[in-house]
Amino acid sequence: MRKSFLPLVSIVISNYNGAKLNILKECLESFKKIDYPNHELILVDNASTDDSLGAAKKVLAKNPRFRIIKNKINMYSQGLNLGFQESRGEYIAYFNNDLVIEEKYFHNLISAFKKYPKLALAQGKLLWYYDHLVIDSAGETMDVFGNPVTIGNQTKDKGQFDKEEEILSASGSACMLRKSTLDGADPYGPEYGIGYEDMDLALRLRTRGFSVMRIPSAICYH
């Protein structure tokens, strides 16, 4: 498929001290290998105190699609919203700085968004970085107290999550959002802590008639 027929995807990677933790370089290297040509790559740095910016520039400085946004404070939700505000894509793909993706990840998710017109938010199948036969996340649900619960975490991958299906919420570690479904509003409420802001976004989209799904052919390692 030619680039002109592919929608622009804005890849937003959230980072805080990823260089010090020895995770940022490998994460960014994996994005150099994707085969989806129509994308921009935004690193949102949440006031890192290490050399994250220097490390990122070493990996991606020659990539004309790459740019850095500096968040003045280390606030996760605010950083994600900054990435959203500066994005130009029809779709926004959010990632934490401690994962790597397979090269077909974006093609598979974009195909799903075209297949399901009401799809607003989706995640792939997240496998454990240290053992690719173990599930990290197959989506999010909620316990009786309203707390987010990760589906399938630390269970053996036996194909039990290989069906495209609706989930209550998508993991913020790696998910994709159809930008138009928010009508210009910021996706994440800064009043929520990590984990709850994802659930809030998914529930707001659902109340507006959109769906949230797992697309297991889009694989990454977390």
VENFEN-V825140 format. One record per residue. N is the residue number from 0. RES is the residue in three letters. SS is DSSP state (h for helix, s for strand, l for the rest). OMEGA is omega in radians with two decimals (999 if undefined). NEAR is the number of other ideal C-beta (glycine too) atoms within 10 Angstrom. Layout:
BEGIN
n=N res=RES ss=SS omega=OMEGA near=NEAR
n=N res=RES ss=SS omega=OMEGA near=NEAR
END
This chain:
BEGIN
n=0 res=MET ss=l omega=-3.10 near=11
n=1 res=ARG ss=l omega=-3.11 near=7
n=2 res=LYS ss=h omega=-3.07 near=10
n=3 res=SER ss=h omega=-3.14 near=7
n=4 res=PHE ss=h omega=3.14 near=7
n=5 res=LEU ss=l omega=3.11 near=16
n=6 res=PRO ss=l omega=3.12 near=16
n=7 res=LEU ss=l omega=3.06 near=14
n=8 res=VAL ss=s omega=3.04 near=24
n=9 res=SER ss=s omega=3.13 near=23
n=10 res=ILE ss=s omega=-3.11 near=25
n=11 res=VAL ss=s omega=-3.13 near=25
n=12 res=ILE ss=s omega=3.12 near=24
n=13 res=SER ss=s omega=-3.08 near=23
n=14 res=ASN ss=s omega=2.90 near=28
n=15 res=TYR ss=l omega=3.09 near=22
n=16 res=ASN ss=l omega=3.13 near=18
n=17 res=GLY ss=l omega=3.09 near=26
n=18 res=ALA ss=l omega=3.13 near=19
n=19 res=LYS ss=l omega=-3.12 near=14
n=20 res=LEU ss=l omega=3.11 near=13
n=21 res=ASN ss=l omega=3.13 near=10
n=22 res=ILE ss=l omega=-3.00 near=18
n=23 res=LEU ss=h omega=-3.06 near=27
n=24 res=LYS ss=h omega=-3.12 near=16
n=25 res=GLU ss=h omega=3.08 near=15
n=26 res=CYS ss=h omega=-3.11 near=21
n=27 res=LEU ss=h omega=3.09 near=24
n=28 res=GLU ss=h omega=-3.12 near=12
n=29 res=SER ss=h omega=3.14 near=18
n=30 res=PHE ss=h omega=3.04 near=23
n=31 res=LYS ss=l omega=-3.02 near=12
n=32 res=LYS ss=l omega=-3.11 near=10
n=33 res=ILE ss=l omega=-3.10 near=18
n=34 res=ASP ss=l omega=3.08 near=10
n=35 res=TYR ss=l omega=-2.93 near=21
n=36 res=PRO ss=l omega=-3.02 near=13
n=37 res=ASN ss=l omega=-3.12 near=18
n=38 res=HIS ss=s omega=2.92 near=19
n=39 res=GLU ss=s omega=-3.04 near=18
n=40 res=LEU ss=s omega=-3.07 near=22
n=41 res=ILE ss=s omega=3.01 near=23
n=42 res=LEU ss=s omega=3.06 near=28
n=43 res=VAL ss=s omega=-3.13 near=24
n=44 res=ASP ss=s omega=-3.06 near=23
n=45 res=ASN ss=s omega=3.06 near=22
n=46 res=ALA ss=l omega=3.11 near=14
n=47 res=SER ss=l omega=3.10 near=21
n=48 res=THR ss=l omega=3.12 near=9
n=49 res=ASP ss=l omega=-3.12 near=15
n=50 res=ASP ss=l omega=-3.13 near=15
n=51 res=SER ss=h omega=-3.09 near=24
n=52 res=LEU ss=h omega=3.09 near=16
n=53 res=GLY ss=h omega=3.13 near=10
n=54 res=ALA ss=h omega=3.14 near=19
n=55 res=ALA ss=h omega=-3.14 near=25
n=56 res=LYS ss=h omega=3.10 near=15
n=57 res=LYS ss=h omega=-3.11 near=13
n=58 res=VAL ss=h omega=-2.91 near=18
n=59 res=LEU ss=h omega=-3.06 near=19
n=60 res=ALA ss=l omega=-3.11 near=9
n=61 res=LYS ss=l omega=3.14 near=9
n=62 res=ASN ss=l omega=-3.10 near=13
n=63 res=PRO ss=l omega=3.13 near=8
n=64 res=ARG ss=l omega=-2.99 near=14
n=65 res=PHE ss=s omega=2.99 near=19
n=66 res=ARG ss=s omega=-3.08 near=12
n=67 res=ILE ss=s omega=3.00 near=16
n=68 res=ILE ss=s omega=-3.12 near=16
n=69 res=LYS ss=s omega=3.01 near=13
n=70 res=ASN ss=s omega=-3.05 near=21
n=71 res=LYS ss=l omega=-3.14 near=10
n=72 res=ILE ss=l omega=3.08 near=8
n=73 res=ASN ss=l omega=3.12 near=14
n=74 res=MET ss=l omega=-2.99 near=15
n=75 res=TYR ss=h omega=-3.09 near=21
n=76 res=SER ss=h omega=3.12 near=23
n=77 res=GLN ss=h omega=3.11 near=17
n=78 res=GLY ss=h omega=3.11 near=26
n=79 res=LEU ss=h omega=3.12 near=25
n=80 res=ASN ss=h omega=3.07 near=21
n=81 res=LEU ss=h omega=3.10 near=22
n=82 res=GLY ss=h omega=3.11 near=23
n=83 res=PHE ss=h omega=-3.09 near=23
n=84 res=GLN ss=h omega=-3.11 near=10
n=85 res=GLU ss=h omega=-3.08 near=14
n=86 res=SER ss=l omega=3.12 near=21
n=87 res=ARG ss=l omega=-3.00 near=11
n=88 res=GLY ss=l omega=3.00 near=20
n=89 res=GLU ss=l omega=3.10 near=16
n=90 res=TYR ss=s omega=3.09 near=21
n=91 res=ILE ss=s omega=3.12 near=23
n=92 res=ALA ss=s omega=-3.10 near=26
n=93 res=TYR ss=s omega=3.12 near=26
n=94 res=PHE ss=s omega=2.89 near=25
n=95 res=ASN ss=l omega=-3.06 near=20
n=96 res=ASN ss=l omega=-3.06 near=26
n=97 res=ASP ss=l omega=3.11 near=17
n=98 res=LEU ss=l omega=3.02 near=20
n=99 res=VAL ss=s omega=-3.07 near=18
n=100 res=ILE ss=s omega=3.01 near=23
n=101 res=GLU ss=l omega=-2.96 near=18
n=102 res=GLU ss=l omega=-3.12 near=12
n=103 res=LYS ss=l omega=-3.04 near=15
n=104 res=TYR ss=h omega=-3.03 near=25
n=105 res=PHE ss=h omega=3.08 near=25
n=106 res=HIS ss=h omega=-3.08 near=16
n=107 res=ASN ss=h omega=3.11 near=17
n=108 res=LEU ss=h omega=3.12 near=25
n=109 res=ILE ss=h omega=3.08 near=23
n=110 res=SER ss=h omega=3.13 near=15
n=111 res=ALA ss=h omega=3.12 near=20
n=112 res=PHE ss=h omega=3.08 near=20
n=113 res=LYS ss=h omega=-3.12 near=10
n=114 res=LYS ss=h omega=-3.07 near=11
n=115 res=TYR ss=l omega=-3.06 near=17
n=116 res=PRO ss=l omega=-3.12 near=9
n=117 res=LYS ss=l omega=-3.12 near=11
n=118 res=LEU ss=s omega=-3.14 near=22
n=119 res=ALA ss=s omega=-3.02 near=25
n=120 res=LEU ss=s omega=-3.09 near=27
n=121 res=ALA ss=s omega=2.96 near=27
n=122 res=GLN ss=s omega=3.04 near=28
n=123 res=GLY ss=s omega=3.05 near=26
n=124 res=LYS ss=s omega=3.12 near=21
n=125 res=LEU ss=s omega=3.09 near=28
n=126 res=LEU ss=s omega=-3.11 near=21
n=127 res=TRP ss=s omega=-3.10 near=16
n=128 res=TYR ss=l omega=-3.03 near=16
n=129 res=TYR ss=l omega=3.11 near=9
n=130 res=ASP ss=s omega=-3.04 near=13
n=131 res=HIS ss=s omega=3.05 near=11
n=132 res=LEU ss=s omega=-3.11 near=9
n=133 res=VAL ss=s omega=3.13 near=15
n=134 res=ILE ss=s omega=2.96 near=21
n=135 res=ASP ss=s omega=3.10 near=25
n=136 res=SER ss=s omega=3.01 near=26
n=137 res=ALA ss=l omega=-3.13 near=25
n=138 res=GLY ss=l omega=-3.13 near=26
n=139 res=GLU ss=s omega=2.98 near=23
n=140 res=THR ss=s omega=-3.03 near=13
n=141 res=MET ss=s omega=3.07 near=14
n=142 res=ASP ss=l omega=-3.04 near=8
n=143 res=VAL ss=l omega=3.13 near=5
n=144 res=PHE ss=l omega=-3.14 near=5
n=145 res=GLY ss=l omega=3.13 near=8
n=146 res=ASN ss=l omega=3.09 near=10
n=147 res=PRO ss=s omega=3.10 near=20
n=148 res=VAL ss=s omega=-3.12 near=14
n=149 res=THR ss=s omega=3.14 near=18
n=150 res=ILE ss=l omega=2.99 near=17
n=151 res=GLY ss=l omega=-3.03 near=18
n=152 res=ASN ss=l omega=3.09 near=14
n=153 res=GLN ss=l omega=3.00 near=10
n=154 res=THR ss=l omega=3.12 near=13
n=155 res=LYS ss=s omega=3.10 near=10
n=156 res=ASP ss=l omega=3.13 near=19
n=157 res=LYS ss=l omega=-3.11 near=9
n=158 res=GLY ss=l omega=-3.08 near=7
n=159 res=GLN ss=l omega=3.12 near=11
n=160 res=PHE ss=l omega=-3.07 near=19
n=161 res=ASP ss=l omega=3.11 near=13
n=162 res=LYS ss=l omega=3.01 near=9
n=163 res=GLU ss=l omega=-3.09 near=14
n=164 res=GLU ss=s omega=3.13 near=13
n=165 res=GLU ss=s omega=3.03 near=12
n=166 res=ILE ss=l omega=-3.11 near=21
n=167 res=LEU ss=l omega=-3.10 near=16
n=168 res=SER ss=s omega=-3.13 near=27
n=169 res=ALA ss=l omega=3.12 near=28
n=170 res=SER ss=l omega=3.09 near=25
n=171 res=GLY ss=l omega=3.11 near=26
n=172 res=SER ss=l omega=3.12 near=20
n=173 res=ALA ss=s omega=-3.14 near=25
n=174 res=CYS ss=s omega=3.12 near=26
n=175 res=MET ss=s omega=-3.05 near=29
n=176 res=LEU ss=s omega=2.99 near=25
n=177 res=ARG ss=s omega=-2.94 near=20
n=178 res=LYS ss=h omega=-3.04 near=20
n=179 res=SER ss=h omega=-3.09 near=10
n=180 res=THR ss=h omega=-3.12 near=17
n=181 res=LEU ss=h omega=3.10 near=19
n=182 res=ASP ss=l omega=3.06 near=7
n=183 res=GLY ss=l omega=3.13 near=8
n=184 res=ALA ss=l omega=3.07 near=9
n=185 res=ASP ss=l omega=-3.11 near=15
n=186 res=PRO ss=l omega=-2.94 near=23
n=187 res=TYR ss=l omega=3.10 near=21
n=188 res=GLY ss=l omega=-3.08 near=13
n=189 res=PRO ss=l omega=3.14 near=13
n=190 res=GLU ss=l omega=-3.11 near=9
n=191 res=TYR ss=l omega=3.04 near=15
n=192 res=GLY ss=l omega=-3.09 near=8
n=193 res=ILE ss=l omega=-3.11 near=11
n=194 res=GLY ss=l omega=-3.13 near=16
n=195 res=TYR ss=h omega=3.14 near=17
n=196 res=GLU ss=h omega=3.09 near=21
n=197 res=ASP ss=h omega=3.14 near=26
n=198 res=MET ss=h omega=3.12 near=21
n=199 res=ASP ss=h omega=3.12 near=17
n=200 res=LEU ss=h omega=-3.10 near=26
n=201 res=ALA ss=h omega=-3.12 near=25
n=202 res=LEU ss=h omega=3.09 near=13
n=203 res=ARG ss=h omega=3.11 near=17
n=204 res=LEU ss=h omega=-3.13 near=23
n=205 res=ARG ss=h omega=-3.14 near=16
n=206 res=THR ss=h omega=3.11 near=8
n=207 res=ARG ss=l omega=3.04 near=10
n=208 res=GLY ss=l omega=3.13 near=9
n=209 res=PHE ss=l omega=-3.13 near=18
n=210 res=SER ss=s omega=3.07 near=17
n=211 res=VAL ss=s omega=-3.01 near=24
n=212 res=MET ss=s omega=2.91 near=22
n=213 res=ARG ss=s omega=3.09 near=26
n=214 res=ILE ss=s omega=-2.92 near=25
n=215 res=PRO ss=s omega=3.11 near=21
n=216 res=SER ss=s omega=3.07 near=16
n=217 res=ALA ss=s omega=-2.96 near=26
n=218 res=ILE ss=s omega=2.98 near=17
n=219 res=CYS ss=s omega=-3.02 near=22
n=220 res=TYR ss=s omega=-2.97 near=18
n=221 res=HIS ss=l omega=999 near=18
END
